[in-house]
Amino acid sequence: MNKILFSAVSKKFVMALAGLFLLLFLPVHLGINLMLLKSDPEPFNSAAHFMATFPLIKVVEVLLFLTILIHITYGIFLQIQNWLSRPVGYKVRNKSETGAFSRFMIWTGGSVLIFLVIHFFNFYFIKLGLVEGDPENFYSVAWQLFSIPGYAILYWICFLLLGFHLYHALQSAFQTLGLSNEFWKPVIRAISLIYAIAVPVGFAIIPLVIWLF
Amino acid sequence: MKLKLKIWKQKNAAAKGRFETYDLDGVAPEMSFVEMLALLNQTLIQQGREPVAFDHDCHEGICGSCGMYINGYPHGPVKGLTTCLLSMRHFKDGETIVIEPWRAKPFPVVKDLIVDRSALDKIQVAGGFISVSAGAAPEANALPVRKHNSDLAFDSAVCIGCGACVAACKNASAMLFVSAKISQYALLPQGRPEAKERVRAMIAEMDKQGFGSCSNTGACESQCPKQIKLFNIARLNREYYKAL
């Protein structure tokens, strides 16, 4: 039984499911963030308040943190195992054709993790009372952060890397879950491309608009 | 054609290997890569030097023994060919060719370019068969098979177990090989009765042998000399979940 629960295929299955759950979360987060574009702070702040206090969301939040933790832990564990599968490498770089960004998932994922830590420090820690700030006015916290050019640039770089991660992530998850064949592969690839562009661009547009107007 | 060859030389599995450089003259463009290496060895033997050890057998792309990593490509830069069918006309006069053995933990180097690929055999032995009583062959048309399935089963059954998928994969994963072996049975009625035990046993053996997991990069598909398709891995995953 252990052999089945912890086989390479099962671990990938868990990673794919966790990843897909995170893919569902991103558009929700984006939807709220787009309220930052309004000059009135009220809609954004009340949405943030709702997300922080509504009991059902609290349950989902625990599930979300658990999912992030599982996705990262499994990702790192599988990567180490994969590195160990080739203890002696090639002298000439492997030129085999691969899917775009598929070889760099650990690095793009790692960058997203670094951003996540910064993001927690900037927002979630305020809610926990670990960092100074008004948890009821995330609107002004966000506006202040985005008006720092260095932060906005870092934000864009992180979302570019997230886009790279998402493009392979979505199609790879379907393949891992066994939900791909000759017919559906191009369709899934197209959906991955649309998702991987739309979501990061949606996030990245916010500091741009704040800068321009 | 004149070539400069940088070839991995290693006495045995325990020895430390190194690259040796050879200059080879008189290579004809119509020679196969394996014939070119045979010419090199003939020259080396005549000079009283030790020849390069490499695997080869059928010279028609069906035995899977001639695998080597050529200039960064398993089986060389041309798609859909084994090393023995790779023609020297794909290389330029005066070119430097670097030849390395397959690199993977489950494929220890035996000598020079020869690796021990019996890890793949062990996966096959674990479940890649159907248990039928021996006897007279039944009437072929007694068991109807959908044409689509029989075509797909055949496409996956052409896998020669050369290990190029493992060599190409950044994770040294054998998933394409295992998925081809699983598919050739899973798609046919004769393979269904033992489908669950088969996939469980073959995946367990694959893990035991130390192959990596699948990152769906597609490197295996692009380097497979028999052009086994990546969606076989999706089928393998499906079969595995069904067997849980």
Boltz contact constraints between the chains, C-beta under 6 A:
constraints:
  - contact:
      token1: [A, 3]
      token2: [B, 204]
      max_distance: 6.0
  - contact:
      token1: [A, 7]
      token2: [B, 203]
      max_distance: 6.0
  - contact:
      token1: [A, 7]
      token2: [B, 207]
      max_distance: 6.0
  - contact:
      token1: [A, 8]
      token2: [B, 207]
      max_distance: 6.0
  - contact:
      token1: [A, 8]
      token2: [B, 213]
      max_distance: 6.0
  - contact:
      token1: [A, 9]
      token2: [B, 203]
      max_distance: 6.0
  - contact:
      token1: [A, 9]
      token2: [B, 240]
      max_distance: 6.0
  - contact:
      token1: [A, 12]
      token2: [B, 213]
      max_distance: 6.0
  - contact:
      token1: [A, 78]
      token2: [B, 213]
      max_distance: 6.0
  - contact:
      token1: [A, 82]
      token2: [B, 171]
      max_distance: 6.0
  - contact:
      token1: [A, 82]
      token2: [B, 212]
      max_distance: 6.0
  - contact:
      token1: [A, 85]
      token2: [B, 105]
      max_distance: 6.0
  - contact:
      token1: [A, 85]
      token2: [B, 171]
      max_distance: 6.0
  - contact:
      token1: [A, 85]
      token2: [B, 172]
      max_distance: 6.0
  - contact:
      token1: [A, 85]
      token2: [B, 211]
      max_distance: 6.0
  - contact:
      token1: [A, 85]
      token2: [B, 212]
      max_distance: 6.0
  - contact:
      token1: [A, 86]
      token2: [B, 103]
      max_distance: 6.0
  - contact:
      token1: [A, 86]
      token2: [B, 104]
      max_distance: 6.0
  - contact:
      token1: [A, 86]
      token2: [B, 172]
      max_distance: 6.0
  - contact:
      token1: [A, 87]
      token2: [B, 105]
      max_distance: 6.0
  - contact:
      token1: [A, 88]
      token2: [B, 103]
      max_distance: 6.0
  - contact:
      token1: [A, 90]
      token2: [B, 100]
      max_distance: 6.0
  - contact:
      token1: [A, 90]
      token2: [B, 103]
      max_distance: 6.0
  - contact:
      token1: [A, 92]
      token2: [B, 71]
      max_distance: 6.0
  - contact:
      token1: [A, 92]
      token2: [B, 72]
      max_distance: 6.0
  - contact:
      token1: [A, 92]
      token2: [B, 98]
      max_distance: 6.0
  - contact:
      token1: [A, 93]
      token2: [B, 72]
      max_distance: 6.0
  - contact:
      token1: [A, 94]
      token2: [B, 72]
      max_distance: 6.0
  - contact:
      token1: [A, 95]
      token2: [B, 72]
      max_distance: 6.0
  - contact:
      token1: [A, 95]
      token2: [B, 73]
      max_distance: 6.0
  - contact:
      token1: [A, 96]
      token2: [B, 168]
      max_distance: 6.0
  - contact:
      token1: [A, 96]
      token2: [B, 219]
      max_distance: 6.0
  - contact:
      token1: [A, 96]
      token2: [B, 222]
      max_distance: 6.0
  - contact:
      token1: [A, 96]
      token2: [B, 223]
      max_distance: 6.0
  - contact:
      token1: [A, 97]
      token2: [B, 222]
      max_distance: 6.0
  - contact:
      token1: [A, 98]
      token2: [B, 217]
      max_distance: 6.0
  - contact:
      token1: [A, 98]
      token2: [B, 218]
      max_distance: 6.0
  - contact:
      token1: [A, 98]
      token2: [B, 219]
      max_distance: 6.0
  - contact:
      token1: [A, 99]
      token2: [B, 217]
      max_distance: 6.0
  - contact:
      token1: [A, 99]
      token2: [B, 218]
      max_distance: 6.0
  - contact:
      token1: [A, 102]
      token2: [B, 217]
      max_distance: 6.0
  - contact:
      token1: [A, 103]
      token2: [B, 170]
      max_distance: 6.0
  - contact:
      token1: [A, 103]
      token2: [B, 217]
      max_distance: 6.0
  - contact:
      token1: [A, 172]
      token2: [B, 216]
      max_distance: 6.0
  - contact:
      token1: [A, 175]
      token2: [B, 216]
      max_distance: 6.0
  - contact:
      token1: [A, 175]
      token2: [B, 234]
      max_distance: 6.0
  - contact:
      token1: [A, 178]
      token2: [B, 234]
      max_distance: 6.0
  - contact:
      token1: [A, 178]
      token2: [B, 237]
      max_distance: 6.0
  - contact:
      token1: [A, 178]
      token2: [B, 238]
      max_distance: 6.0
  - contact:
      token1: [A, 180]
      token2: [B, 231]
      max_distance: 6.0
  - contact:
      token1: [A, 180]
      token2: [B, 234]
      max_distance: 6.0
  - contact:
      token1: [A, 181]
      token2: [B, 231]
      max_distance: 6.0
  - contact:
      token1: [A, 182]
      token2: [B, 231]
      max_distance: 6.0
